[in-house]
Amino acid sequence: MTRSLTELPGQVPDGVPGYPMARAQGCPLDPPPGLRVLLSEGPLRRVRLWDGSTPWLVTRHAEQRALLADRRVSSDPTRDGFPYPTPNVRARRQAGLSFISMDDPEHARLRRMVTGAFTMRRIEGLRAGIQRLVDALIDEMLAGPAPADLVAAFALPVPSLVICQLLGVPYADHDFFQRAARTLVNRYAPAEAAQEAAGELTAYLDRLIEGKLAEPGDDLLSRVAAERVATGEMTRRELANMGLLLLLAGHETTANMIALGTYALLTHPDQLAAVRDADDPQLIVRTVEELLRYLTITHSGRRRVATEDIEIAGQVIRAGEGIILANEAANRDAAVFPDPDRLDVRRDARGHIAFGFGVHQCLGQPLARVELQVVYGTLYRRVPTLALAADPARIPFKHDSIIYGVYELPVTW
């Protein structure tokens, strides 16, 4: 049975707020009320985690950007004081599977080996192919029965097919890697199950890489294997771990943005009409940025630990103290985004930090942006009568996942 954040305490007896906090009933798109209170009170506040630790929670936009760009702030989960969201996440993060959990120079060494594949120029070259894919999946959905589950029929296949083609992973194996991904992003999955899922995925990718070293294809894993693994600059294990991150993040995050963004627009008909009837591509660009800001699907806070004392906003974060950067609060900071709780697809929301900031900001953001621009610019125009086929209150939201979204989105037309 899935657990909800509403089961977690919002307040502990000594007055230090518990974290994470539950969203308000009936307000699935807004940050938790307790988090909004902390945002109004100041930029930094101690919170209490499941293990009794009391890291700093950073709520405001300016302080988050400053800390995310500060070299004295570490992403390394093996350091003392790192604020783990759950015991299960602690158990599996100690394995250090991802370069995003490393600090420079090791982080920079591994990241630059794949950065070239995610430049704006390279990703823009994929737009036409993504458009054909989106149109084909819409055709299939419209040819099938209504109502349909938009997640299964459209939101999940689009980024899965794109990232498979980019990496050189057979889409025929999507049931396997999507099932493993669901385990890895579930905050309550038993540590053993998460470690098993990560191990299976890593072994699967390692076998793919072995085959690509022998018979390379025209894909990212083949190129990096030939240019980095064959020359000894990178180990096969490092490339397999990197492939796991790219495969998981490349489909899971965008799939949730497609489905949750559609839910947001369907429940804001005036905004949906503006997007559906748009003849200016820049409005679609703004829509993507505004939905990224408004929804902020990485809703567990970016976790860090201080390596030296840091003075900020009148406080001193001591070396070894944990830091949680609540991006969903910063993206609702009225000092940066006037009337922040209003969804406005015409807003210039480019200052959001849904992709993070600094050296660890999301590597795949150019790809996510192009995919979302194509989807939001096509789906509602092609299906102008798209509507929810269920009571909005009965939509199953992913309160138990580190990436927010919906498990199903019944739609009709």
KOLKE-551316 format. One record per residue (C-alpha): residue number from 1; x, y, z. Coordinates in Angstrom, 3 decimals, always signed. Each point is the difference from the previous one (the first is absolute). Example, Ala and Ser with C-alpha at 12.3 -4.5 7.8 and 13.67 -1.06 7.14 Angstrom:
+-----+----------+----------+----------+
!  nr !       c1 !       c2 !       c3 !
+-----+----------+----------+----------+
!   1 !  +12.300 !   -4.500 !   +7.800 !
!   2 !   +1.370 !   +3.440 !   -0.660 !
+-----+----------+----------+----------+
end
This chain:
+-----+----------+----------+----------+
!  nr !       c1 !       c2 !       c3 !
+-----+----------+----------+----------+
!   1 !   +0.000 !   +0.000 !   +0.000 !
!   2 !   +1.356 !   +3.437 !   -0.945 !
!   3 !   +0.814 !   +2.373 !   +2.793 !
!   4 !   -0.801 !   +3.679 !   -0.152 !
!   5 !   +1.897 !   +2.976 !   +1.326 !
!   6 !   -3.088 !   +0.710 !   +2.070 !
!   7 !   +1.239 !   -2.802 !   +2.265 !
!   8 !   +3.112 !   +2.005 !   +0.832 !
!   9 !   -0.034 !   +2.426 !   +2.932 !
!  10 !   -0.426 !   +3.683 !   -0.835 !
!  11 !   +1.186 !   +1.128 !   +3.433 !
!  12 !   +2.028 !   -1.557 !   +2.806 !
!  13 !   -0.490 !   +0.807 !   +3.674 !
!  14 !   +2.964 !   +2.328 !   +0.459 !
!  15 !   -1.257 !   +2.401 !   -2.666 !
!  16 !   +2.474 !   -0.943 !   -2.726 !
!  17 !   -2.127 !   -0.794 !   -3.059 !
!  18 !   +0.190 !   -3.491 !   -1.395 !
!  19 !   +1.013 !   -0.429 !   -3.631 !
!  20 !   -1.218 !   -0.939 !   -2.558 !
!  21 !   -3.460 !   +1.461 !   +0.486 !
!  22 !   -3.381 !   -1.102 !   -1.352 !
!  23 !   -1.795 !   +1.846 !   -2.762 !
!  24 !   -3.422 !   +1.374 !   +0.887 !
!  25 !   -2.967 !   -2.200 !   -0.837 !
!  26 !   -1.438 !   +1.096 !   -3.338 !
!  27 !   +3.083 !   +2.061 !   -0.954 !
!  28 !   +2.233 !   -2.526 !   -1.791 !
!  29 !   +1.850 !   +2.589 !   -2.095 !
!  30 !   +1.024 !   +2.298 !   +2.856 !
!  31 !   +2.893 !   -0.373 !   +2.450 !
!  32 !   -0.942 !   -1.140 !   +3.517 !
!  33 !   -1.561 !   +2.750 !   +2.153 !
!  34 !   +2.720 !   -0.457 !   +2.621 !
!  35 !   +2.674 !   +0.631 !   -2.603 !
!  36 !   -1.758 !   +3.175 !   -1.111 !
!  37 !   -0.016 !   +1.207 !   +3.610 !
!  38 !   +3.764 !   -0.562 !   +0.238 !
!  39 !   +0.490 !   +1.853 !   -3.292 !
!  40 !   -1.881 !   +3.000 !   +1.413 !
!  41 !   +2.003 !   -0.038 !   +3.244 !
!  42 !   +3.501 !   +0.073 !   -1.435 !
!  43 !   +2.520 !   -1.679 !   -2.299 !
!  44 !   +1.506 !   -2.536 !   +2.441 !
!  45 !   -1.543 !   -2.150 !   +2.682 !
!  46 !   +0.945 !   -3.153 !   +1.863 !
!  47 !   -2.230 !   -2.994 !   -0.710 !
!  48 !   -0.072 !   -3.479 !   +1.469 !
!  49 !   +0.391 !   -3.118 !   -2.148 !
!  50 !   -1.050 !   -3.597 !   +0.571 !
!  51 !   +3.324 !   -0.799 !   +1.728 !
!  52 !   -0.218 !   +2.904 !   +2.476 !
!  53 !   +2.598 !   +2.098 !   -1.820 !
!  54 !   -0.714 !   +3.720 !   -0.431 !
!  55 !   +1.480 !   +1.271 !   -3.274 !
!  56 !   -0.595 !   +3.471 !   -1.411 !
!  57 !   -2.985 !   +0.382 !   -2.325 !
!  58 !   +0.539 !   +2.778 !   -2.548 !
!  59 !   -3.227 !   +1.390 !   -1.429 !
!  60 !   +0.739 !   +3.187 !   -1.919 !
!  61 !   +1.249 !   +0.369 !   -3.539 !
!  62 !   +3.049 !   +2.237 !   +0.544 !
!  63 !   +1.472 !   -2.103 !   +2.808 !
!  64 !   -0.583 !   -3.225 !   -1.919 !
!  65 !   +1.846 !   +1.288 !   -3.061 !
!  66 !   +2.839 !   +1.252 !   +2.172 !
!  67 !   +0.419 !   -3.338 !   +1.765 !
!  68 !   -0.386 !   -2.104 !   -3.142 !
!  69 !   +2.877 !   +1.992 !   -1.526 !
!  70 !   +2.170 !   -0.179 !   +3.149 !
!  71 !   +2.984 !   -2.370 !   -0.192 !
!  72 !   -0.231 !   -0.471 !   +3.772 !
!  73 !   -3.267 !   -1.883 !   -0.516 !
!  74 !   +0.387 !   -3.704 !   -0.783 !
!  75 !   -2.265 !   -2.484 !   -1.798 !
!  76 !   +1.917 !   -2.989 !   +1.380 !
!  77 !   -2.438 !   -2.233 !   +1.961 !
!  78 !   +2.855 !   -1.828 !   +1.732 !
!  79 !   +0.967 !   +3.103 !   +2.005 !
!  80 !   -1.037 !   +0.234 !   +3.624 !
!  81 !   -3.038 !   +2.200 !   +0.438 !
!  82 !   -1.550 !   -0.666 !   -3.410 !
!  83 !   -3.810 !   +0.328 !   +0.427 !
!  84 !   -1.515 !   -3.235 !   -1.326 !
!  85 !   -3.740 !   +0.132 !   -0.747 !
!  86 !   -0.681 !   -3.573 !   +1.215 !
!  87 !   +2.008 !   -2.924 !   +1.401 !
!  88 !   -0.503 !   -1.854 !   -3.285 !
!  89 !   +1.451 !   +2.846 !   -2.015 !
!  90 !   +2.930 !   +0.149 !   +2.400 !
!  91 !   +0.690 !   -3.685 !   -0.494 !
!  92 !   +0.036 !   +0.209 !   -3.774 !
!  93 !   +1.730 !   +3.376 !   -0.352 !
!  94 !   +2.963 !   -1.203 !   +2.034 !
!  95 !   +0.855 !   -2.045 !   -3.082 !
!  96 !   +0.845 !   +3.258 !   -1.822 !
!  97 !   -1.451 !   -1.156 !   -3.297 !
!  98 !   -0.284 !   +3.356 !   -1.736 !
!  99 !   +2.413 !   +2.726 !   -1.019 !
! 100 !   -2.598 !   +2.567 !   +1.114 !
! 101 !   +0.823 !   -1.140 !   +3.541 !
! 102 !   +3.666 !   +0.827 !   -0.507 !
! 103 !   +1.855 !   +3.276 !   +0.446 !
! 104 !   +2.522 !   +1.555 !   -2.347 !
! 105 !   +2.453 !   -0.904 !   -1.363 !
! 106 !   -1.389 !   -3.549 !   -0.337 !
! 107 !   -3.477 !   +1.274 !   -0.805 !
! 108 !   +1.359 !   +2.301 !   -2.731 !
! 109 !   +2.195 !   -2.759 !   -1.451 !
! 110 !   -2.932 !   -2.349 !   -0.532 !
! 111 !   -2.538 !   +2.636 !   -0.973 !
! 112 !   +2.072 !   +1.478 !   -2.818 !
! 113 !   +0.202 !   -3.422 !   -1.657 !
! 114 !   -3.703 !   +0.218 !   -0.913 !
! 115 !   -0.655 !   +3.758 !   -0.030 !
! 116 !   +0.486 !   +0.229 !   -3.767 !
! 117 !   -3.046 !   -2.201 !   -0.611 !
! 118 !   -2.262 !   +2.466 !   +1.826 !
! 119 !   +0.996 !   +3.309 !   -1.571 !
! 120 !   -2.851 !   +2.156 !   -1.284 !
! 121 !   +1.203 !   -0.479 !   -3.571 !
! 122 !   +0.057 !   -3.800 !   +0.267 !
! 123 !   -3.371 !   -0.187 !   +1.740 !
! 124 !   -1.641 !   +2.436 !   -2.397 !
! 125 !   +0.952 !   -2.425 !   -2.754 !
! 126 !   -2.283 !   -2.577 !   +1.640 !
! 127 !   -3.094 !   +2.234 !   -0.076 !
! 128 !   -1.387 !   -1.237 !   -3.325 !
! 129 !   +0.318 !   -3.626 !   +1.066 !
! 130 !   -1.674 !   +0.727 !   +3.349 !
! 131 !   -2.826 !   +1.752 !   -1.879 !
! 132 !   -0.558 !   -3.076 !   -2.199 !
! 133 !   -0.027 !   -2.238 !   +3.061 !
! 134 !   -2.477 !   +2.215 !   +1.876 !
! 135 !   -2.336 !   +0.134 !   -3.001 !
! 136 !   +0.154 !   -3.776 !   -0.435 !
! 137 !   -0.833 !   -0.650 !   +3.664 !
! 138 !   -2.907 !   +2.461 !   -0.136 !
! 139 !   -1.287 !   -1.807 !   -3.119 !
! 140 !   +0.166 !   -3.324 !   +1.861 !
! 141 !   -1.792 !   +1.402 !   +3.036 !
! 142 !   -2.767 !   +1.546 !   -2.112 !
! 143 !   -0.453 !   -3.276 !   -1.892 !
! 144 !   -0.480 !   -1.877 !   +3.267 !
! 145 !   -2.784 !   -0.025 !   +2.540 !
! 146 !   -0.987 !   +3.033 !   +2.046 !
! 147 !   +0.482 !   +0.669 !   +2.815 !
! 148 !   +3.698 !   -0.801 !   +0.028 !
! 149 !   +2.757 !   +0.275 !   +2.565 !
! 150 !   +2.203 !   +2.823 !   -1.272 !
! 151 !   +2.945 !   -1.265 !   +2.075 !
! 152 !   +0.081 !   -3.455 !   -1.603 !
! 153 !   -1.077 !   +1.088 !   -3.485 !
! 154 !   +2.112 !   +3.113 !   -0.407 !
! 155 !   +1.863 !   +1.631 !   +2.900 !
! 156 !   +2.228 !   -2.975 !   +0.800 !
! 157 !   +0.700 !   -1.265 !   -3.560 !
! 158 !   +1.116 !   +3.391 !   -1.360 !
! 159 !   +3.112 !   +0.542 !   +2.177 !
! 160 !   +0.690 !   -3.727 !   +0.276 !
! 161 !   +0.260 !   -0.359 !   -3.763 !
! 162 !   +2.100 !   +3.162 !   -0.301 !
! 163 !   +2.524 !   -0.913 !   +2.690 !
! 164 !   +0.246 !   -3.579 !   -1.295 !
! 165 !   +0.866 !   +1.258 !   -3.468 !
! 166 !   +2.506 !   +2.512 !   +1.382 !
! 167 !   +1.785 !   -2.488 !   +2.259 !
! 168 !   -0.311 !   -3.062 !   -2.212 !
! 169 !   -2.194 !   -1.964 !   +2.421 !
! 170 !   -2.552 !   -2.362 !   -1.621 !
! 171 !   -3.494 !   +1.376 !   +0.624 !
! 172 !   -1.227 !   -3.595 !   -0.028 !
! 173 !   +1.435 !   -0.182 !   +3.535 !
! 174 !   -2.093 !   +2.933 !   +1.255 !
! 175 !   -2.141 !   -2.095 !   +2.362 !
! 176 !   +3.157 !   -1.097 !   +1.805 !
! 177 !   +1.673 !   +3.373 !   +0.406 !
! 178 !   -3.239 !   +1.865 !   +0.769 !
! 179 !   -0.820 !   -2.506 !   +2.754 !
! 180 !   +3.502 !   +0.361 !   +1.451 !
! 181 !   -0.282 !   +3.795 !   -0.198 !
! 182 !   -3.275 !   -0.042 !   +1.953 !
! 183 !   +1.768 !   -1.841 !   +2.795 !
! 184 !   +2.968 !   +2.376 !   +0.010 !
! 185 !   -2.114 !   +3.168 !   +0.242 !
! 186 !   -2.373 !   -1.374 !   +2.656 !
! 187 !   +1.086 !   +1.547 !   +3.295 !
! 188 !   -1.474 !   -2.928 !   +1.947 !
! 189 !   +1.374 !   -2.879 !   -2.055 !
! 190 !   +1.936 !   -2.431 !   +2.209 !
! 191 !   +3.734 !   +0.623 !   -0.231 !
! 192 !   +0.553 !   -3.573 !   -1.197 !
! 193 !   -2.505 !   +0.438 !   -2.834 !
! 194 !   +1.558 !   +3.308 !   -1.062 !
! 195 !   +3.517 !   -1.447 !   +0.075 !
! 196 !   -1.176 !   -3.012 !   -2.002 !
! 197 !   -1.668 !   +2.253 !   -2.591 !
! 198 !   +3.124 !   +2.153 !   -0.307 !
! 199 !   +2.180 !   -3.092 !   -0.283 !
! 200 !   -2.183 !   -1.525 !   -2.718 !
! 201 !   -0.053 !   +3.217 !   -1.995 !
! 202 !   +3.745 !   +0.515 !   +0.329 !
! 203 !   +0.719 !   -3.593 !   -1.067 !
! 204 !   -2.390 !   +0.386 !   -2.945 !
! 205 !   +1.727 !   +3.185 !   -1.148 !
! 206 !   +3.442 !   -1.541 !   +0.500 !
! 207 !   -0.967 !   -2.838 !   -2.346 !
! 208 !   -1.246 !   +2.524 !   -2.555 !
! 209 !   +3.284 !   +1.901 !   +0.220 !
! 210 !   +1.985 !   -3.217 !   -0.439 !
! 211 !   -1.922 !   -0.631 !   -3.214 !
! 212 !   +0.505 !   +3.586 !   -1.196 !
! 213 !   +3.760 !   -0.252 !   +0.529 !
! 214 !   -0.026 !   -2.989 !   -2.362 !
! 215 !   -2.574 !   +1.396 !   -2.448 !
! 216 !   -0.536 !   +3.744 !   +0.492 !
! 217 !   -3.155 !   +1.705 !   -1.192 !
! 218 !   -0.936 !   +3.631 !   -0.594 !
! 219 !   -0.980 !   +0.789 !   +3.591 !
! 220 !   +1.368 !   +1.668 !   +3.121 !
! 221 !   +1.046 !   -3.151 !   +1.862 !
! 222 !   +1.875 !   -1.267 !   -3.075 !
! 223 !   +1.829 !   +3.306 !   -0.477 !
! 224 !   +1.026 !   +0.360 !   +3.637 !
! 225 !   +1.017 !   -3.663 !   +0.161 !
! 226 !   +2.236 !   +0.436 !   -3.051 !
! 227 !   +1.404 !   +3.415 !   +0.964 !
! 228 !   +0.353 !   -0.408 !   +3.778 !
! 229 !   -0.268 !   -3.632 !   +1.131 !
! 230 !   +2.162 !   -1.501 !   -2.766 !
! 231 !   +2.684 !   +2.616 !   +0.712 !
! 232 !   -0.043 !   -0.563 !   +3.764 !
! 233 !   -1.332 !   +3.471 !   +0.902 !
! 234 !   -3.130 !   -1.553 !   +1.466 !
! 235 !   -0.827 !   -3.448 !   +1.291 !
! 236 !   -2.883 !   -2.072 !   -1.294 !
! 237 !   -1.529 !   +0.174 !   +3.465 !
! 238 !   +0.127 !   +3.800 !   -0.029 !
! 239 !   -1.715 !   +0.110 !   -3.381 !
! 240 !   -2.641 !   -2.499 !   +1.136 !
! 241 !   -0.719 !   +2.125 !   +3.101 !
! 242 !   -0.218 !   +3.104 !   -2.171 !
! 243 !   -2.302 !   -1.818 !   -2.410 !
! 244 !   -2.256 !   -0.957 !   +2.912 !
! 245 !   -0.342 !   +3.640 !   +1.034 !
! 246 !   -0.645 !   +1.214 !   -3.563 !
! 247 !   -2.515 !   -2.753 !   -0.721 !
! 248 !   -1.901 !   +0.490 !   +3.248 !
! 249 !   -0.019 !   +3.803 !   +0.013 !
! 250 !   -0.487 !   +0.159 !   -3.758 !
! 251 !   -3.407 !   -1.648 !   +0.086 !
! 252 !   -1.324 !   +0.237 !   +3.564 !
! 253 !   +0.203 !   +3.769 !   +0.466 !
! 254 !   -1.331 !   +1.006 !   -3.417 !
! 255 !   -2.816 !   -2.557 !   +0.143 !
! 256 !   -1.177 !   +1.495 !   +3.269 !
! 257 !   +0.229 !   +3.540 !   -1.378 !
! 258 !   -2.093 !   -0.958 !   -3.036 !
! 259 !   -2.763 !   -1.585 !   +2.073 !
! 260 !   +0.038 !   +2.443 !   +2.924 !
! 261 !   +0.253 !   +2.993 !   -2.343 !
! 262 !   -3.022 !   -1.298 !   -1.904 !
! 263 !   -1.931 !   -0.393 !   +3.263 !
! 264 !   +0.931 !   +3.567 !   +0.956 !
! 265 !   -1.206 !   +1.389 !   -3.325 !
! 266 !   -3.197 !   -2.054 !   -0.036 !
! 267 !   -0.857 !   +1.381 !   +3.431 !
! 268 !   +0.840 !   +3.565 !   -1.124 !
! 269 !   -2.147 !   +0.294 !   -3.152 !
! 270 !   +0.974 !   +3.596 !   -0.770 !
! 271 !   +3.671 !   -0.967 !   -0.075 !
! 272 !   -0.748 !   -3.107 !   -2.074 !
! 273 !   -1.855 !   +2.132 !   -2.548 !
! 274 !   +2.964 !   +2.356 !   -0.304 !
! 275 !   +2.361 !   -2.912 !   -0.677 !
! 276 !   -2.384 !   -1.836 !   -2.327 !
! 277 !   -0.639 !   +3.064 !   -2.136 !
! 278 !   +3.570 !   +1.337 !   +0.017 !
! 279 !   +1.457 !   +0.952 !   -3.354 !
! 280 !   +3.174 !   +1.437 !   +1.561 !
! 281 !   +2.694 !   -2.618 !   +0.745 !
! 282 !   +1.305 !   +2.253 !   +2.762 !
! 283 !   -3.215 !   -0.515 !   +1.963 !
! 284 !   +0.685 !   -3.731 !   -0.009 !
! 285 !   +3.551 !   +0.677 !   +1.213 !
! 286 !   -1.420 !   +2.123 !   +2.826 !
! 287 !   -2.574 !   -2.673 !   +0.797 !
! 288 !   +2.741 !   -2.574 !   +0.521 !
! 289 !   +1.971 !   +2.281 !   +2.322 !
! 290 !   -3.099 !   +1.013 !   +1.960 !
! 291 !   -1.126 !   -3.595 !   +0.512 !
! 292 !   +3.513 !   -0.984 !   +1.067 !
! 293 !   -0.103 !   +2.818 !   +2.564 !
! 294 !   -3.573 !   -0.534 !   +1.137 !
! 295 !   +0.193 !   -3.777 !   +0.400 !
! 296 !   +3.652 !   -0.556 !   +1.051 !
! 297 !   -0.269 !   -3.789 !   -0.111 !
! 298 !   +3.262 !   -0.562 !   +1.931 !
! 299 !   -1.913 !   +0.584 !   +3.222 !
! 300 !   +2.243 !   -1.597 !   +2.627 !
! 301 !   +2.540 !   +2.816 !   +0.147 !
! 302 !   +3.516 !   -0.095 !   -1.431 !
! 303 !   +2.209 !   -1.482 !   +2.694 !
! 304 !   +3.444 !   +1.355 !   +0.848 !
! 305 !   +2.487 !   +0.278 !   +2.886 !
! 306 !   +2.367 !   +2.850 !   +0.892 !
! 307 !   +3.729 !   -0.747 !   -0.165 !
! 308 !   +0.958 !   +3.313 !   +1.653 !
! 309 !   -1.793 !   +2.621 !   +2.056 !
! 310 !   -2.258 !   +2.138 !   -2.211 !
! 311 !   -1.509 !   +3.314 !   +1.082 !
! 312 !   -3.239 !   +0.765 !   -1.811 !
! 313 !   -3.177 !   +1.975 !   +0.747 !
! 314 !   +1.171 !   +0.834 !   +3.492 !
! 315 !   +0.644 !   -3.651 !   +0.909 !
! 316 !   +3.094 !   -2.176 !   +0.066 !
! 317 !   -0.269 !   -3.462 !   -1.489 !
! 318 !   +2.776 !   -1.943 !   +1.701 !
! 319 !   +2.240 !   -2.516 !   -1.751 !
! 320 !   -1.661 !   -3.409 !   +0.129 !
! 321 !   -3.554 !   +1.346 !   +0.214 !
! 322 !   -2.582 !   -1.197 !   -2.490 !
! 323 !   -1.764 !   +2.311 !   -2.428 !
! 324 !   -3.320 !   -0.578 !   -1.776 !
! 325 !   -0.866 !   +2.347 !   -2.851 !
! 326 !   -3.778 !   -0.056 !   -0.470 !
! 327 !   -0.241 !   +0.938 !   -3.678 !
! 328 !   -3.800 !   -0.091 !   +0.032 !
! 329 !   +0.071 !   +2.813 !   +2.591 !
! 330 !   +2.602 !   +2.068 !   -1.869 !
! 331 !   -2.052 !   -0.283 !   -3.179 !
! 332 !   -2.934 !   +1.542 !   +1.892 !
! 333 !   +2.103 !   +2.867 !   +1.421 !
! 334 !   -1.990 !   +3.210 !   -0.552 !
! 335 !   +3.217 !   +2.046 !   -0.014 !
! 336 !   +0.857 !   -1.640 !   -3.334 !
! 337 !   -3.373 !   -1.102 !   -1.383 !
! 338 !   -2.850 !   +2.465 !   +0.693 !
! 339 !   -3.271 !   -1.722 !   +0.917 !
! 340 !   +1.953 !   -3.274 !   +0.146 !
! 341 !   -2.937 !   -2.301 !   +0.736 !
! 342 !   -1.707 !   +0.901 !   -3.261 !
! 343 !   +0.655 !   -2.138 !   -3.071 !
! 344 !   +0.656 !   +2.472 !   -2.821 !
! 345 !   +1.343 !   -1.436 !   -3.248 !
! 346 !   +0.841 !   +3.510 !   -1.213 !
! 347 !   +2.364 !   +0.603 !   +2.921 !
! 348 !   +3.752 !   +0.258 !   -0.578 !
! 349 !   +0.995 !   -2.747 !   +2.456 !
! 350 !   +3.524 !   -0.612 !   -1.282 !
! 351 !   +1.493 !   +0.760 !   +3.413 !
! 352 !   -1.448 !   -3.184 !   +1.511 !
! 353 !   +2.275 !   -2.623 !   +1.500 !
! 354 !   -1.997 !   -3.127 !   -0.824 !
! 355 !   +3.174 !   -1.349 !   -1.659 !
! 356 !   +2.192 !   +1.116 !   +2.894 !
! 357 !   +2.827 !   +2.483 !   -0.321 !
! 358 !   +3.787 !   +0.002 !   -0.065 !
! 359 !   +2.284 !   -2.844 !   -1.045 !
! 360 !   -2.574 !   -2.682 !   +0.811 !
! 361 !   -2.900 !   +1.457 !   -1.951 !
! 362 !   -1.811 !   -2.565 !   -2.118 !
! 363 !   +2.125 !   -1.229 !   -2.908 !
! 364 !   -3.039 !   -1.029 !   -2.031 !
! 365 !   -1.971 !   +3.241 !   +0.265 !
! 366 !   +0.374 !   +0.890 !   -3.723 !
! 367 !   -1.549 !   -3.354 !   -0.920 !
! 368 !   -2.821 !   +0.353 !   +2.535 !
! 369 !   -0.801 !   +3.485 !   -1.271 !
! 370 !   -0.222 !   -1.053 !   -3.640 !
! 371 !   -2.153 !   -3.033 !   +0.845 !
! 372 !   -2.380 !   +2.109 !   +2.084 !
! 373 !   -0.179 !   +2.743 !   -2.621 !
! 374 !   -0.978 !   -2.548 !   -2.644 !
! 375 !   -2.524 !   -1.728 !   +2.288 !
! 376 !   -1.687 !   +3.139 !   +1.362 !
! 377 !   +0.012 !   +1.586 !   -3.439 !
! 378 !   -1.601 !   -3.049 !   -1.647 !
! 379 !   -2.241 !   -2.033 !   +2.332 !
! 380 !   -2.660 !   +2.630 !   +0.790 !
! 381 !   -0.054 !   +1.304 !   -3.556 !
! 382 !   -0.398 !   -3.501 !   -1.438 !
! 383 !   -2.568 !   -0.979 !   +2.647 !
! 384 !   -1.876 !   +3.258 !   +0.677 !
! 385 !   -2.769 !   -1.772 !   +1.962 !
! 386 !   +2.413 !   -1.761 !   +2.370 !
! 387 !   -1.555 !   -0.194 !   +3.484 !
! 388 !   +0.367 !   -1.863 !   +3.252 !
! 389 !   -2.028 !   -3.208 !   +0.121 !
! 390 !   +0.032 !   -0.224 !   +3.792 !
! 391 !   -0.725 !   +2.164 !   +2.995 !
! 392 !   +3.171 !   +2.074 !   +0.578 !
! 393 !   -0.155 !   -0.952 !   +3.682 !
! 394 !   +0.379 !   -3.675 !   -0.931 !
! 395 !   +3.161 !   +0.357 !   -2.095 !
! 396 !   +2.803 !   -2.034 !   +1.679 !
! 397 !   +2.933 !   +2.321 !   +0.688 !
! 398 !   +3.559 !   -1.175 !   +0.691 !
! 399 !   +0.341 !   +1.173 !   +3.581 !
! 400 !   +2.247 !   -3.005 !   +0.658 !
! 401 !   +2.505 !   +0.754 !   -2.764 !
! 402 !   +3.049 !   +2.253 !   -0.042 !
! 403 !   -1.311 !   +1.244 !   -3.376 !
! 404 !   -3.525 !   +1.378 !   +0.188 !
! 405 !   -2.671 !   -0.815 !   -2.536 !
! 406 !   -3.050 !   -2.179 !   -0.511 !
! 407 !   -0.183 !   -3.769 !   -0.288 !
! 408 !   -2.919 !   +0.203 !   -2.425 !
! 409 !   -1.756 !   +2.796 !   -1.884 !
! 410 !   -3.311 !   -1.162 !   -1.521 !
! 411 !   -0.905 !   +2.254 !   -2.930 !
! 412 !   -2.629 !   +0.099 !   -2.689 !
! 413 !   -0.677 !   +2.123 !   -3.082 !
+-----+----------+----------+----------+
end
